[in-house]
Amino acid sequence: MLGTIVNTCTIAAGSTVGSLLKKGIKKEYQDALYHAMGLSALMLGIHATVTNMSDSRYPVLFIASIAIGSLLGNMLDLQKRFDSLVSRFQKKGSHLSQGLSTGILLYCIGTLSILGPVQSALYGNNTYLFTNATLDLVTSAVLASTYGIGMILAAPVLFCWQGGIYLLTYLLGNVISQSLMTEVSIVGGMLIASSGLSILKIKDLKALNMLPSLLVPVVFFLLLKCF
């Protein structure tokens, strides 16, 4: 768990530093950072999707995942529930909810953040997690300089995410296959890209309502093992 603890601390540290920088940034510069965050999320999401799509053994699975996951997420109205929860911690006119949803996706849905806890649990190798921590330190600082200190709330979410994967792997062994990683990365990339579109105000796709899409590949692979 050392790698996960370090990763969590770097997000907290980056968010703190970034929020301090935010106080000295003019409104027009903050707007420029919003645009930069939106473009970055959009391109990172597209890259993750396109890179992994060529390795997919089930090229239609991501379509079914997005469709089923979006339907379920909209039925549960996850975005509205999340916004309501975050509103307790944000100032009027703040975009913290948007920043947190983007940050959580960037921190948690990626090869390093998923494979890292697996490597740590199986072999005690924290290299992936330390690398991810370095990337998240920079990302969290930039996000917090845009959205404020509230971005630190993403740190416990990452800890629970990576900690859950670590415990699952420690107890059950390497249950996350490369094929499953590929499918989850494709869907995750689409969610990150959708978050970027929302930040740029091109189209509010409510990325959190699509979050259940990540569970569809997991269920699909479980069914494959059963049959």
Secondary structure, 3 states (H helix, E strand, C coil): CHHHHHHHHHHHHHHHHHHHHHCCCCHHHHHHHHHHHHHHHHHHHHHHHHHHHCCCCCCCHHHHHHHHHHHHHHHHCHHHHHHHHHCCCCCCCCCHHHHHHHHHHHHHCCHHHHHHHHHHHHHCCCHHHHHHHHHHHHHHHHHHHHHCHHHHHHHHHHHHHHHHHHHHHHHHCCCCCHHHHHHHHHHHHHHHHHHHHHHCCCCCCCHHHHHHHHHHHHHHHHHHHHC
